[in-house]
């Protein structure tokens, strides 16, 4: 009887701890969303600024007599640099995953997988510093200009998100049943035909999830991109010119503003836009996962 009571108490304590941890995570998430949301809408409710002007105007002059808070340049800058990085990184990542899974699993497990894990652990400032010392001078020497540009941001980000997409693509390929590939070989298909027409299509949902996660990381990256992109407020229609992003604007300007000013509230609005975009990425990933389970 005494043993059963102790067992019951331990189980009860375990449940309380587990439920408390879950409730804490939920409370923190809701609190962060509410805090950023309330701060983010101040520029509209408190200062009467238009949502349309914030999202679709490129005039950014928060210190003027008539403040202009058009964030279109930042939104497009973040969008272009993120999608550009994904376009470069995705085919390379799929190639890496295919090599690790089907070409040389031994090298993939002993060398490439630890290398990818090492890539993930490198701080953003290191990527940014490499970008300043290697990529920016390279762009300057090849294309002219100052080197700080949208292209520099794309190149740095493509390296940063490479391990994320590669790891998830590899996991997706590992999830393909061996019966699929064996059946393909039995029908006379070559290894490359099996990989391209069986393995990759069968794992497309997992690969797409990795791509979306890489895109989400690229969109939210601040330090490395800020160090190489130039931080100039302009529409990003020339890949060799300096640009600005949402995260860069917040990083560069937040310390220069006073609490409660329209400039400060505008930066919180940019943060709220980032939060909304992150939620959209999460919903897309959930939709892909449900489609894969169907």
Secondary structure, 3 states (H helix, E strand, C coil): CHHHHHHHHHHHHHHHHHHHHHHHHHHHHHHHHHHHHHHHCHHHHCCCCCHHHHHHCCCEECCCCCCEECCHHHHHHHHHHHHHHHHHHHHHHHHHHHHHHHHCHHHHHHHHHHHHHHHHHCCHHHHHHHHHHHHHHHHHHHHCCCCCCHHHHHHHHHHHHHHHHHHHHHHHHHCCCHHHHHHHHHCCCCHHHHHHHHHHHHCHHHHHHHHHHHHHHHHHCCHHHHHHHECCCCCCCCCCCCECCHHHHHHHHHHHCCCCCHHHHHHHHHHHHHHHHHHHHHHHHHHHHHHHHC
